Amino acid sequence: MTEEFERGLRGALRPVDPPSGFADRVLERLDRQSVVPVEPRVWRPRVRALQRHWYSGVALAASVVLAVVAVNQLQDERSEREGLEARRQLIEALRVTSEKLDLAYEAVNRPPSTDDAGV
């Protein structure tokens, strides 16, 4: 089936000579029609295109600034959390130290018991 398809395609696309007088008829028709000359377009930057690119640059810069601010905010929040955790640990350590010092003070200032006198 593929070979038949290829043969049909080659037959349909084979070069064919135009009928006699074809070129003369085309030239005659061109002479009859009024041809409007087309001036070549000169490239000029368009204001809207420049504005669009300018807006893109501003949007990119704003995005970068917002990203930096967001990162700084997250770092500040993390530092604050770490500081609060350190504060909590310090208060806990001071509380435990205070309890141990109270026990040591009581042990030092306790009157000697009768069991301690014989030693």
Rosetta constraint file for C-alpha pairs under 8 A:
AtomPair CA 1 CA 5 HARMONIC 6.25 0.50
AtomPair CA 2 CA 6 HARMONIC 6.19 0.50
AtomPair CA 3 CA 7 HARMONIC 6.14 0.50
AtomPair CA 4 CA 8 HARMONIC 6.17 0.50
AtomPair CA 5 CA 9 HARMONIC 6.10 0.50
AtomPair CA 6 CA 10 HARMONIC 6.09 0.50
AtomPair CA 7 CA 11 HARMONIC 6.13 0.50
AtomPair CA 8 CA 12 HARMONIC 6.15 0.50
AtomPair CA 9 CA 13 HARMONIC 6.10 0.50
AtomPair CA 10 CA 14 HARMONIC 5.86 0.50
AtomPair CA 18 CA 22 HARMONIC 6.43 0.50
AtomPair CA 21 CA 25 HARMONIC 6.27 0.50
AtomPair CA 22 CA 26 HARMONIC 6.32 0.50
AtomPair CA 23 CA 27 HARMONIC 6.24 0.50
AtomPair CA 24 CA 28 HARMONIC 6.08 0.50
AtomPair CA 25 CA 29 HARMONIC 6.16 0.50
AtomPair CA 26 CA 30 HARMONIC 6.28 0.50
AtomPair CA 27 CA 31 HARMONIC 6.28 0.50
AtomPair CA 28 CA 32 HARMONIC 6.40 0.50
AtomPair CA 29 CA 33 HARMONIC 6.36 0.50
AtomPair CA 30 CA 34 HARMONIC 7.69 0.50
AtomPair CA 30 CA 35 HARMONIC 7.77 0.50
AtomPair CA 45 CA 49 HARMONIC 7.37 0.50
AtomPair CA 45 CA 50 HARMONIC 7.30 0.50
AtomPair CA 46 CA 50 HARMONIC 6.33 0.50
AtomPair CA 47 CA 51 HARMONIC 6.01 0.50
AtomPair CA 48 CA 52 HARMONIC 5.99 0.50
AtomPair CA 49 CA 53 HARMONIC 6.28 0.50
AtomPair CA 50 CA 54 HARMONIC 6.03 0.50
AtomPair CA 51 CA 55 HARMONIC 6.00 0.50
AtomPair CA 52 CA 56 HARMONIC 6.18 0.50
AtomPair CA 53 CA 57 HARMONIC 6.31 0.50
AtomPair CA 54 CA 58 HARMONIC 6.25 0.50
AtomPair CA 55 CA 59 HARMONIC 5.96 0.50
AtomPair CA 56 CA 60 HARMONIC 6.09 0.50
AtomPair CA 57 CA 61 HARMONIC 6.14 0.50
AtomPair CA 58 CA 62 HARMONIC 6.06 0.50
AtomPair CA 59 CA 63 HARMONIC 6.11 0.50
AtomPair CA 60 CA 64 HARMONIC 6.30 0.50
AtomPair CA 61 CA 65 HARMONIC 6.25 0.50
AtomPair CA 62 CA 66 HARMONIC 6.10 0.50
AtomPair CA 63 CA 67 HARMONIC 6.10 0.50
AtomPair CA 64 CA 68 HARMONIC 6.24 0.50
AtomPair CA 65 CA 69 HARMONIC 6.19 0.50
AtomPair CA 66 CA 70 HARMONIC 6.02 0.50
AtomPair CA 67 CA 71 HARMONIC 6.14 0.50
AtomPair CA 68 CA 72 HARMONIC 6.17 0.50
AtomPair CA 69 CA 73 HARMONIC 6.07 0.50
AtomPair CA 70 CA 74 HARMONIC 6.16 0.50
AtomPair CA 71 CA 75 HARMONIC 6.15 0.50
AtomPair CA 72 CA 76 HARMONIC 6.08 0.50
AtomPair CA 73 CA 77 HARMONIC 6.17 0.50
AtomPair CA 74 CA 78 HARMONIC 6.11 0.50
AtomPair CA 75 CA 79 HARMONIC 6.05 0.50
AtomPair CA 76 CA 80 HARMONIC 6.08 0.50
AtomPair CA 77 CA 81 HARMONIC 6.16 0.50
AtomPair CA 78 CA 82 HARMONIC 6.12 0.50
AtomPair CA 79 CA 83 HARMONIC 6.01 0.50
AtomPair CA 80 CA 84 HARMONIC 6.14 0.50
AtomPair CA 81 CA 85 HARMONIC 6.16 0.50
AtomPair CA 82 CA 86 HARMONIC 6.14 0.50
AtomPair CA 83 CA 87 HARMONIC 6.12 0.50
AtomPair CA 84 CA 88 HARMONIC 6.16 0.50
AtomPair CA 85 CA 89 HARMONIC 6.23 0.50
AtomPair CA 86 CA 90 HARMONIC 6.11 0.50
AtomPair CA 87 CA 91 HARMONIC 6.19 0.50
AtomPair CA 88 CA 92 HARMONIC 6.22 0.50
AtomPair CA 89 CA 93 HARMONIC 6.11 0.50
AtomPair CA 90 CA 94 HARMONIC 6.12 0.50
AtomPair CA 91 CA 95 HARMONIC 6.11 0.50
AtomPair CA 92 CA 96 HARMONIC 6.24 0.50
AtomPair CA 93 CA 97 HARMONIC 6.06 0.50
AtomPair CA 94 CA 98 HARMONIC 5.97 0.50
AtomPair CA 95 CA 99 HARMONIC 6.28 0.50
AtomPair CA 96 CA 100 HARMONIC 6.26 0.50
AtomPair CA 97 CA 101 HARMONIC 6.08 0.50
AtomPair CA 98 CA 102 HARMONIC 6.11 0.50
AtomPair CA 99 CA 103 HARMONIC 6.31 0.50
AtomPair CA 100 CA 104 HARMONIC 6.19 0.50
AtomPair CA 101 CA 105 HARMONIC 5.97 0.50
AtomPair CA 102 CA 106 HARMONIC 6.13 0.50
AtomPair CA 103 CA 107 HARMONIC 6.15 0.50
AtomPair CA 104 CA 108 HARMONIC 6.16 0.50
AtomPair CA 105 CA 109 HARMONIC 6.05 0.50
AtomPair CA 106 CA 110 HARMONIC 5.67 0.50
AtomPair CA 112 CA 116 HARMONIC 6.16 0.50
AtomPair CA 112 CA 117 HARMONIC 6.93 0.50
AtomPair CA 113 CA 117 HARMONIC 6.70 0.50
AtomPair CA 114 CA 118 HARMONIC 7.19 0.50
AtomPair CA 115 CA 119 HARMONIC 7.60 0.50
